[in-house]
Every structure is written in structure tokens, then in C-alpha cells.
Amino acid sequence: MSPRESLSSWRARQNAAETSVVAAVAEVKAERDAEWAEARQAAQQAAAERKTYTRDDLLGADVVRTKLGWYKVVRLNQQSVTVDSGHSWTSVVPFAKILDARSIGGDA
């Protein structure tokens, strides 16, 4: 505030500056929210289009892929697959969590 400027004019200038900053922040938030909503919709659409495996699809599969990686199939259950976890135990993966399934072939 300069010595010649009155307090009320200084406050008016400050209020105008604050209003413009608030408007800019709101605009950035609106853009970010729109991008987030678009990304969320794309992810939901990709999930809806993803193949859901059934027991019949997995009958010949030797390995299955989840979001954590590929696993050897130990047993095929009614609604899930028991896989070798690489440890001393096995893990159960529901069909809905399977991203891909493959048969290695070459039975020995």
C-alpha cells in the first residue's frame, strides 16, 4: 500500500486479486475432475469389455494370469482356480480375477 492509496482502494484491489485466484483454482479443479471422470469411465468400459472366463474356457489351461503375474494351474474348481503360489502353499483365484489363460502344451 503506497502512502497516497486509501485503505478502501487497497482492500478493493486485494479482493479483486483474491477473486481472480479463486476463479483460476476452480477452473483447474474442474479440468482435473473432468479428466479423472473420463479416465474412470474408460477404465470401467475396459473392465466391462474384458473377457470373463468360465470353467469350460479354462479346462485345458496350464497357466493363468492375474494382475500379479502368471501362475501354474494346480486344480480347476467350480468358480475358481487353485494355483501354485511359488511358496509352500497354494492360492485360490476366482474366475473374475483371471486376465488370461494359456496352455503350455507338450505333455511329458
C-alpha positions, -999 to +999 in steps of 0.1 A: +000+000+000+015+033-011+012+064+012-013+080-012-035+050-016-065+048+007-072+017+027-105+010+010-089+011-025-062-012-013-088-037+000-107-035-032-076-043-052-068-072-028-104-086-031-102-084-069-069-103-069-082-130-045-114-134-066-093-140-097-071-165-079-101-184-066-116-185-101-083-198-116-082-225-089-118-235-096-110-238-133-080-260-127-100-282-103-129-285-129-104-296-156-088-321-133-122-335-123-132-338-159-100-357-168-105-380-138-141-388-147-130-395-183-103-419-171-127-436-147-152-441-175-125-455-198-114-479-171-150-491-164-155-496-201-123-516-204-133-538-174-168-544-189-153-554-223-128-578-206-135-615-211-149-633-181-135-668-180-157-698-173-148-733-162-151-746-198-127-719-210-101-730-185-103-768-189-071-771-210-052-742-194-019-749-178-012-713-166-034-683-158-025-646-155-038-623-128-029-587-120+001-601-100+015-623-128+014-658-143+006-689-122+007-726-128-028-742-125-030-769-098-067-776-098-098-763-116-127-757-092-164-747-099-159-709-096-121-706-091-087-719-100-062-732-074-027-720-085+008-727-073+019-696-054+056-704-056+057-710-019+047-739+003+010-732-001-014-727-030-037-698-038-073-696-050-081-672-078-117-665-087-126-667-124-134-629-124-098-621-114-082-641-143-069-619-171-055-645-195-052-683-197-028-704-218-020-740-224+018-747-224+014-779-244+039-807-247+027-831-221+056-852-208 
